[in-house]
Structures are given as structure tokens and as C-alpha cells.
């Protein structure tokens, strides 16, 4: 009986070690609270997927060079609660995103809020960024 239990426990441990861990990351694990940024550009693609949405956008720098950025937003559920719908960000929409850059310096950020260039409507991005749910951005 003890041998079967030991084999069973070893099998469970082996299985648990082989299954990839899908840990959810915290803001501080991936983004830098000291690297606030404002991106003004055009939406090229919006992925409304769990656990985070992604806005792909082209940002034109002062030198005219276009840089592609990926901006993480909240889950679809949190975005819907903050006023977005599935048609909110079609390709070609001009937006301004305030957020925080990735720690590794990549052209990736987490957005706190988004403003439509056409009408000034501002929506919170409902993710892990400070201020992304309407609170102050001072407390990451």
C-alpha cells in the first residue's frame, strides 16, 4: 500500500513539474512606473482577448519615423465596464495613450487611459497600470 502511494505521489509530482506554469504577471514584473509615456498614433489592430487586450498602433516620431507599439489593456470584461465595445478601436483610429513602458525598453507598454483624437473622449484601459481604472496614478 505504501509503495502504491509513493508511486502515485511521484507520478503527481512528475506531472506537476511537466505542466507549464501560466502565472499571471503583476504590473511591477513587466512595466516600469518611472517610465511614463504618452503615445499618439493610429490603431493598426486591436486584440480583445483574455487575459489582456492589446492595441497595436503606429506612432510617428518627430523625425517622421513610424514605430510600431503594443499597448496592453485590461481584460475584455473590464474594458466593456469602462465604456468600450467590440467596435471601439477599428484600424485607422487616431488615439493618444498614456501609460508605462516595459522594463526591457521594448516598444511595449501598459496603458492607463486612452483619448480619441477625433473627439477628445477619454476611456480608462482597466488593466494593471496605475490609474487605469479611474484612480490616481500616483499609487502604482
N, C-alpha and C positions, 0 to 999 in steps of 0.2 A: 504494500500500500504506500509506504514512504517513497519507494522508488518511482511509482507512478506519479505521485505528487511532485517529486523532484523533476521528473521528465516534463510534466505539464508546466511547471513554473519556468523551466529552462526554455520551453517552446514559446511561452508567452513573452518572456524577456527577449528572446531572439526576434520574434515578430515585432515587438515594440521598437527594437533598435533598428529594424529594417524599414519601418514606415517613416516617410519623410515628415518632418515637423512643419506644420503650416502656422507658425506663430504669427500673430498679428503684431505689427510694429507700432511703437509709440512715436509721437512727434519728434522727441529728442533723439530717437535712434537713427533717424534718417535726415532730419532737417535742422537747420541752424537758426535759432531765434535771433542771433545777431546779424543775420544776412537777410534783412527785409528787402523786398524788391517790388517794383511796380512794372508790370509788363503791359505794353499797349500793342495790340496786334489783331490779327484776323484768325478766326477759328478755321482750322482745316479739317478737324474731325472731333467728335465728342463720343466718348465711350461711356455709356450709362450702365455700368456694371458693378457688381459687388466684388470685394468689399468697399472699393473706392471707385469713383468715377474719374475719368481722365479727359482733360481738354488738351487737344493738340493745337498749337497755334504758331503762326509765323509772326515774328517780331522784327521789325525793320529798325536797325540801329542808326545813329546819327550819320554814319558813313554810307548809308544806303544798303548795307549788307543785311540780308534776311537770315535770321536764325530761327530754327525750329525749337520750340519749347514744349514740354509736357507739364501740365499742371494737375496735381491731384486734388480732387474734391471729395466731398463726403459720399456716403452711400446713396444709391438712388432714393431710398426712403427719406433720408434726411434732406436731400435736395428738393424732393416734392413738398416736404413740410415747409421748406424755406421759399417756396414760390416758383420753383422750376417746373416744367413739364417736359415730356419727351421731345417736344419741338422747340425748346428754348434756345438751342445753340446750333443752328444749321451752319454748314460750311459757308464761309464768307462773312459771317457776323463779326463786326468790329467791336472789340471789348477791351477793357482795362482790368487787369487782375492785380490785386495786392496780395502778397504772400511772403513766403520764406523759401530761400534757395536750399537745395540739397547740400549736405555737408561735404560731399565729394566734389563739389564745384560743377557738376553736370548741369546741362540745361534742363533741369527738372526742379519743380517747386511744388509746394503745397499752398493752395490758395485760401485766403481768409474771406475775401469778398470779390465780387465781380461787378463791373459797371458797364452797361451798354453804351457805346459811344454815340449811338443814334439818338437816344432819348434821356440818357443820364440815370436810367433805372438801375438801382443797386440791389444786389441779392447776396446773401451770405452763402458761403460754399459748404457749410455744415460738416467740415472734416475735423482733423486733429489740430489744425493751426489755431494759435491764439486769436480770439476774436471772430472765428468763423461761424459762430452761432449767435452773433449779435452782442456778445460780451466784449469787454475791453480787451485790447491786445496787449496790455501791459503784464498780464499774468500767464506766461506760457506754461 
